[in-house]
Structures are given as C-alpha cells and as structure tokens.
Amino acid sequence: MQTGRPIEVLRNSVNKEVRVVLKNEAEYVGRLIEVDTYMNLVLERVEEYVNGNRRASYPHLLIRGNNIVYVAVVDSL
C-alpha cells in the first residue's frame, strides 16, 4: 500500500490502472495518464460502471477533481 500525500500517491500512480468513484456513484477504471494539483485526472482505455454494470467505454476521459470521492490503484487492491 502506498502512503504519503494524496497528490504524491496519484503522481506516483501515473501509467497504472486506477478505479475512480465519483459523487454520482459512477465508477471508472482505466490507466492514469495525467494528474494536476486540483486532482483533475486524465485516463485512457476507460470502462464506465453504474451500479456495478458496465455502461460504456472511452478511449480517453477527463475527470474533474471536485467530483471524485476516491481513487484506488488497481494493482494495490
């Protein structure tokens, strides 16, 4: 398990697969490409899940940091 400041953990997770849960309960799983100081995330090869069911897939996705409940590095689960 990684420890440290959240932004540092995210920066160290670039090019790893992550699961992102949003306030609207949607989940996105994809490879983290970029993160900024506002915790805005850019993912690639993304799968969207709603209520545990796969809903859509996207080649790239930008997620605003203020909508994120949590981010988990899939490798560490």
N, C-alpha and C positions, 0 to 999 in steps of 0.2 A: 504494500500500500504506500502511495506517495503521500508525503506530508510537506507542509510549508504554506506560504501564502497562496490563496486560490489562483491568482493570476499567474504565479510562477508554475504551479502544477499544470495549469492549462497550457502555458507556453512550452513546458517540457513534454506535453502530450501531442504536439503537432506531429502529423503523419501517423497517428494511432487512431484506432476505431473508438468512437465515443457514443454514448447514449445521452441524449438531451431531453429532459422533460420540461414542458412549458406550463405556464399558469392555466392554460385552457385544457390541460391534461393530455395534449398530443405528445407523442414521443417520436424522436428522430434518431436514427442510427446511421452513422456514416464516418468517413475519415476526416478528421480535423485538419484543415489546411491553414487556417489563419485565425488569430485571436488578437483583439486590441485591448486597450486599457479600460474600455467600457464593457468588456466581456462579450462584445459582438463576436459571433463565430461564423466562419465560412467552412462548410462541409462539402465533401464531394461523395458521389455514389451513395446517395441518401435514400433510406427507406422510411416512410411515414407510417406510424401506427396510431390508431384511435381505438380506445377500449380494447387494446391487445390485438386488434385485427389490422393487417397490412392494408393501407388505404391507397398509397401512391409511392412512386419512386421519382427521384430527381437527379440529374447529373451534378448540379451544384445548388447550394442553398445558403442564404444569409439569414442568420437568426439574431435579432436584437437582444442584447444582454439583459434589458429590463423585463423581458418576457420569460426568462429562464428561472425555473425552480431549482434544478440541479443538473450537473453534468457528471457522468461516470465514465471512466476509461474502461472500455470493454475488457481489455487484457487483464485488468485487476479484479474483475468480478469472479 
